[in-house]
Amino acid sequence: MDRGELERRLDRAAGFAEPRVALEQYPTPPDVAAHLLHFAAMQGDLADRTVIDLGAGTGVLALGAACLGPQRVIGVERDTAAIPTARENEARVDPTTPVAWLAGDAPRPPLCTDDATVVMNPPFGAQTGREGADRAFLATASDLAAVSHSIHNAGSHDFVESFAADNGGTVTHAFRVQLALGRQFEFHDADRREIPALAARIEWD
Ligand code: SAH
């Protein structure tokens, strides 16, 4: 499936029914999800692989990966209220590979593997005063994954590089992405905001 078709499919996915600010629930925009997943596919990181989406939320990353020929896809999400949305989105996106949706805490994942591909758009912690909230997600990726694709705060390049270096990882690619987020929480004063962010591909020992 080409990137344009992937983006059109992901555009069918609904957002969070009741977004929870404490969990930083923002759906990954379809263009960014398609960009990241198309790139992952070009790197050979999706076909015939076990793909795990940590903090799966509305399921966009898991569902996009499931359109690109993986062996299996697992979405892990702490908020059980989001899982029905992800299931509905699965029916809308209609991927070729079914997704297993698991309720669980990303830092203590309900899974055991070390050669998966992890895809994730974790909480950044910027809004909740918990800067570095993505650290625990990266630690889980280092345990579960041979390779990960993740989205971080724009300013976290050095943090991601040093975290990877300290945990048996190598950042092979890093590129800027723009997250166009719709108005979701009451404290948002604009209808649409562009958040600059960083996408990283990390190979883990
Ligand atoms: N990738 C998803 C959601 C991104 S927002 C999408 O595109 O819709 C971050 C997600 O991480 C939210 O769904 C939030 O509920 C989830 N999350 C936050 N802390 C978590 C944790 N400790 N374990 C699992 N999921 C968590």
Residues whose N, C-alpha, C, O or C-beta is under 5 A from the ligand:
A	BS01	SAH	L23 E24 Q25 Y26 P27 T28 G55 A56 G57 T58 G59 V60 L61 V76 E77 R78 D79 G104 D105 A106 P107 N121 P122 P123
